Amino acid sequence: MSTIMSIVMLVLLIFGTWQIFTRWILNNPSTFTEEMLRYLLIWAGMIGAAYCFFHDKHVKLTLLTSKLHGPALTAVTIFDEIIVVLFVLYVYVYGGGQMMMRTMANGQLTAVLRLPMSLIYGCLPVSGVFVILSKILRYLSLYAESKTAKGGK
């Protein structure tokens, strides 16, 4: 995910600089980069969100969890993780996949670049799979750390 994000951010920087140059210096804004920047920013946001889930740096409310300790905190945390995974599976993977398939079947294209809109909507199921994989890898990492801390192998 970090490699994908690095590439997307580099392309955003290059195209953003070109967009500024053509708009302010040449007085003739590039329509190609304007649309591309919009779609790349969507992809960057969705992949970035999955990356944040892996490092547990996403936005979350701690009003309840900050007051809990011990088994109650563990139960609420597990419940929270289950809800997040179910939400991502249903909305991102299933719903995003359905939306992507519908636009693919309709042959809908973007206005300027004439790219299939299914490529744009594809960020939902892809980022959903990344979130689920991130959660699984995080759980495995935490499990391995707890085994090591207890003296296991």
Salt bridges, closest charged atoms under 4 A:
GLU34 OE1 - ARG23 NH2 3.55
GLU34 OE2 - ARG38 NH2 3.79
ASP56 OD1 - HIS58 NE2 3.28
ASP56 OD2 - LYS60 NZ 3.11
ASP56 OD2 - ARG138 NH2 3.46
GLU81 OE1 - LYS135 NZ 2.63
